Amino acid sequence: MSLDSQGDPPDRRGLAKPVDLSDEFGKYIGKQVSYATHGIHRYPAKFIPQIPGFCIQKYSKVGDRVLDPFMGSGTTLLESYILGRHSYGVDIHPLANMIAKVKTTPLDPGRLRASAEPLLEAIRSDGSDNSALAPEIPNRDHWFKPEVLADLATVKKHIWGMRKGDQQDFFKICFSSIIRKMSNSDSDSLIPEVTSFRKKLDAQGKTSFEAIPKFENTVRNKLLDAEELWRVSKHVEKEYRGAPSVSIIGKDAREISLEDSSVDLAVTSPPYASAVHYVSVHKLEMFWLDLMPDMAHLDGQVVGTSRAYVSEYRPWEPKTSVPELKAVMDELVETEKKSAYIVYKYFEDMRRNFCEVNRVLKRHGVYCVVVGENTFRKVRIPTYRILARIADKCGFELEGAFVYDVINRHLDIPRWNDSRIERDHILVMRRRRNPTDDRL
Ligand SMILES: C[S@@+](CC[C@H](N)C(=O)[O-])C[C@H]1O[C@@H](n2cnc3c(N)ncnc32)[C@H](O)[C@@H]1O
């Protein structure tokens, strides 16, 4: 693995050539891409723990503070904890916040098992029809068979009957992780979708809709993950003389509720322009977990959203001094003004995030950002180069970069809409000064 021509923008005026760290990362990466609670719940475009792990070890020291402003399921937070760093996570998505919390909260396995057994017994022996407790989901019968709705409602009734707290959240995440599998949706689709392929499998009796045994198995498997996290936490406490703190703070990566110059390192994998519809991916789980916010509002706040109103983009004219972005705008704006606006807004939001991270980072702190090349409406978006330019405006120097070939897909849901993103670049940007330009 090495940086290809992407590592060397043709027009490099004012931009430093990054050091290629790909070989060093290649040696670090190892084979095991999931351990402890990293696999506690599916999450779109989750990164392998070695990406934050490598950055944390290389650019921070024990006791430092690490931020992930697009935290997702909390991979950076768990790696920071294991490596003895305090961490802060920000995400707009309510389910992401819940997964990250459960992923990073060690629970005494003896006590957890002692709660699990009566919970599972109560669910197994509940003979009543609990269908009326199922949430109101638009088109509910399209998504769930009546007997599945009744069984899921039974599971929910008993989890929600527990005392509120960390243990209950653990069981909620176990419950959430079976929702999609028990629905009529194709399990391989990114967004829930009832496909003819799935219908065929159902007709051939090749799918199981036994929600209660499924929940039981899931709890047993996730108890093993929780046990591993507990063991890790004991080691961490001994090694670092106390547990590092994990804080899930605020909601928006463009407005982070941290003091100026308060973190040593930031590591993140931000969304791509219009690549994953984060709100729709987990909508079934969100209904069952009572996390359903105002969907349209949430979607409007997501960086990389494909939601855009005519009233916004009709009067809008793209203005940018970034040559690579200008080229994309020139190509898109004639035929696809809405798409041009979506891409432009994405980079403007990323500019706001870079400047905000500049503010909260200490002097000479590092920001590591995962970026993938993608195409949108058949126009190639050189995300890497555009973000490198924006980094410069926001006071960062592109110090290094490395690549990661996204081949291990069993952990993740693929990152694509109309084209696959096959190769990730990780930009290593060092804070050199305050932002010098507040425009794209
Ligand atoms: C690629 S995912 C991060 C995955 C994460 N690295 C992991 O391993 O699970 C990007 C995340 O950005 C979040 N996001 C989108 N817009 C946001 C915003 N305005 N502020 C904070 N988070 C946002 C999405 O909800 C999503 O969880």
The ligand as an SDF file (V2000), in Angstrom:
LIG
                    3D

 27 29  0  0  0  0  0  0  0  0999 V2000
  -18.5860    7.6020    8.8800 C   0  0  0  0  0  0  0  0  0  0  0  0
  -19.6480    7.7780   10.2630 S   0  0  0  0  0  0  0  0  0  0  0  0
  -18.5090    7.5960   11.6020 C   0  0  0  0  0  0  0  0  0  0  0  0
  -18.2490    6.1520   11.9170 C   0  0  0  0  0  0  0  0  0  0  0  0
  -17.3120    5.9640   13.0860 C   0  0  0  0  0  0  0  0  0  0  0  0
  -15.9400    6.2950   12.7320 N   0  0  0  0  0  0  0  0  0  0  0  0
  -17.3650    4.5410   13.5990 C   0  0  0  0  0  0  0  0  0  0  0  0
  -16.3530    3.8370   13.5880 O   0  0  0  0  0  0  0  0  0  0  0  0
  -18.4660    4.0970   13.9680 O   0  0  0  0  0  0  0  0  0  0  0  0
  -20.0010    9.4950   10.2590 C   0  0  0  0  0  0  0  0  0  0  0  0
  -20.8810    9.9810   11.4010 C   0  0  0  0  0  0  0  0  0  0  0  0
  -21.0550   11.3880   11.2900 O   0  0  0  0  0  0  0  0  0  0  0  0
  -22.2940   11.6930   11.9160 C   0  0  0  0  0  0  0  0  0  0  0  0
  -22.6940   13.0710   11.5780 N   0  0  0  0  0  0  0  0  0  0  0  0
  -23.2520   13.5490   10.4510 C   0  0  0  0  0  0  0  0  0  0  0  0
  -23.4720   14.8610   10.5370 N   0  0  0  0  0  0  0  0  0  0  0  0
  -23.0340   15.2600   11.7600 C   0  0  0  0  0  0  0  0  0  0  0  0
  -22.9700   16.5150   12.4280 C   0  0  0  0  0  0  0  0  0  0  0  0
  -23.4470   17.6340   11.8810 N   0  0  0  0  0  0  0  0  0  0  0  0
  -22.4100   16.5420   13.6520 N   0  0  0  0  0  0  0  0  0  0  0  0
  -21.9570   15.4140   14.2520 C   0  0  0  0  0  0  0  0  0  0  0  0
  -22.0170   14.1830   13.6670 N   0  0  0  0  0  0  0  0  0  0  0  0
  -22.5420   14.1090   12.4310 C   0  0  0  0  0  0  0  0  0  0  0  0
  -23.2240   10.6080   11.4110 C   0  0  0  0  0  0  0  0  0  0  0  0
  -24.3640   10.4830   12.2590 O   0  0  0  0  0  0  0  0  0  0  0  0
  -22.2900    9.3860   11.4600 C   0  0  0  0  0  0  0  0  0  0  0  0
  -22.4560    8.7200   12.6820 O   0  0  0  0  0  0  0  0  0  0  0  0
  1  2  1  0
  2  3  1  0
  2 10  1  0
  3  4  1  0
  4  5  1  0
  5  6  1  0
  5  7  1  0
  7  8  2  0
  7  9  1  0
 10 11  1  0
 11 12  1  0
 11 26  1  0
 12 13  1  0
 13 14  1  0
 13 24  1  0
 14 15  1  0
 14 23  1  0
 15 16  2  0
 16 17  1  0
 17 18  1  0
 17 23  2  0
 18 19  1  0
 18 20  2  0
 20 21  1  0
 21 22  2  0
 22 23  1  0
 24 25  1  0
 24 26  1  0
 26 27  1  0
M  CHG  2   2   1   9  -1
M  END
$$$$
